[in-house]
Amino acid sequence: MSTVYTLNGKVLKNVTTGKWLAKKEAPAGFVMNASNTSSTTNTHATWESPGYPDGWDGGGKTLELTVSQDITTGSGIALMYNNAENANGPIAVEFIRSGTLSAGKYTYTLSYNAAPTSSGYGKYLVITDVKGSTSNWLPYISMVILD
């Protein structure tokens, strides 16, 4: 038996085909992983943000971080809003200050962008490990920003 969708007590069918309408799936979200970085250095990995080429503020949105293998760092790992690639800016999420981020799935709420989006802050989302190396752990993370 298929699901029947209604709105205000009326059954939703395609008038032309007479078929039941399918449930609309939620968007998958904005994905950031090693395969879609716009640039990577030893200490930074950069993605074009959902607002690119303009500044963007993801404050209040949910970020899901998936770590497939333990990551150890001496300096911390944070996701930042920025107006340039491979540079530091206001912190959106701090994942770890130092130590080990264990394999698993984590949920965070993004902080509001403290810099003016009119200056382009939030054009890029940059993750950093200032004393470490992104190449050591970038293949083991995936992030999704959900609406």
C-alpha positions in Angstrom: 0.0 0.0 0.0 1.4 3.4 -0.9 1.3 6.5 1.2 -1.4 9.1 0.4 -0.5 12.7 0.9 -3.1 15.3 1.8 -3.3 19.1 2.1 -6.3 20.7 3.9 -8.1 17.3 3.7 -7.6 17.1 -0.1 -5.8 14.1 -1.7 -2.7 15.2 -3.7 -2.5 13.5 -7.1 -0.9 14.6 -10.4 -3.9 15.8 -12.4 -2.3 14.7 -15.7 -1.2 11.2 -14.8 -3.6 10.5 -11.9 -0.6 9.1 -9.9 0.0 9.9 -6.2 2.5 12.6 -5.6 5.8 11.4 -4.1 7.0 12.7 -0.8 9.5 15.5 -1.3 12.9 14.6 0.1 14.9 17.1 2.2 18.0 18.4 0.5 21.2 16.5 1.3 22.8 19.6 2.7 26.1 21.4 1.9 28.9 18.7 1.9 32.5 19.5 2.6 35.2 16.7 2.3 38.6 16.1 0.8 37.1 15.6 -2.7 35.6 19.1 -3.0 38.1 21.5 -1.4 38.8 24.6 -3.4 42.4 24.6 -2.1 44.5 22.8 0.5 47.8 23.7 2.1 49.7 21.9 4.9 47.7 23.7 7.6 44.4 24.8 5.9 41.7 23.3 3.7 39.2 25.6 2.0 35.7 25.2 0.6 33.5 27.8 -1.2 30.7 28.4 1.2 26.9 28.1 0.5 27.0 31.9 -0.1 29.9 32.0 -2.5 30.9 34.4 -4.0 29.3 36.5 -1.3 29.9 36.5 2.4 27.8 34.0 4.4 26.6 33.5 8.0 25.7 30.0 8.9 24.9 30.9 12.5 22.4 28.6 14.1 22.6 26.0 11.3 23.5 22.4 12.1 26.8 20.9 11.1 27.3 17.1 11.1 30.9 16.0 11.3 31.8 12.4 10.4 35.3 11.2 11.4 36.1 7.8 9.9 39.5 7.4 11.8 40.8 8.9 15.0 42.5 12.3 14.5 45.3 13.6 16.8 46.4 17.2 16.9 48.5 19.3 19.2 47.0 22.6 18.1 43.3 22.1 17.6 41.0 21.9 14.6 38.4 24.6 13.8 36.1 25.6 11.0 36.2 29.3 10.2 34.5 31.9 8.1 36.8 33.8 5.8 37.1 36.1 2.8 40.2 34.5 1.5 41.4 31.0 0.9 43.9 29.4 3.4 43.5 32.1 6.0 42.1 32.3 9.5 38.8 34.1 10.4 36.0 34.1 12.9 35.4 30.5 14.2 32.2 28.8 13.1 32.9 25.6 15.1 35.9 24.4 17.2 36.1 20.7 16.9 39.0 20.0 19.3 41.6 22.2 21.1 44.2 19.4 21.3 44.4 15.7 21.7 42.4 13.1 19.8 39.1 13.5 18.0 37.7 9.9 18.0 36.1 8.3 15.0 32.3 8.8 15.0 29.6 11.2 14.1 29.3 14.6 15.8 26.6 17.3 15.6 27.4 21.0 16.2 25.5 24.3 15.9 27.4 26.8 13.8 28.3 30.1 15.6 27.3 33.4 14.0 29.8 35.0 11.8 31.5 37.7 13.9 32.9 39.5 10.8 30.9 41.5 8.3 29.6 39.4 5.5 29.6 42.6 3.4 33.4 42.4 3.6 33.2 38.9 2.1 33.7 37.0 5.4 32.0 33.6 4.9 32.8 33.5 1.2 35.0 30.6 2.1 34.8 28.0 4.9 38.3 27.1 6.1 39.4 24.3 8.4 42.8 24.7 10.1 45.3 22.7 12.1 48.0 25.4 12.6 50.6 23.1 14.1 49.5 19.9 12.3 49.0 18.9 8.7 45.6 18.8 7.1 46.9 16.0 4.7 47.2 13.7 7.8 43.5 13.9 8.6 41.5 15.6 5.8 40.8 12.2 4.1 39.1 11.0 7.3 36.5 13.8 7.7 33.3 14.8 6.0 31.1 17.7 7.0 27.5 18.5 6.0 25.7 21.8 6.8 22.0 21.1 7.2 19.3 23.7 6.8 
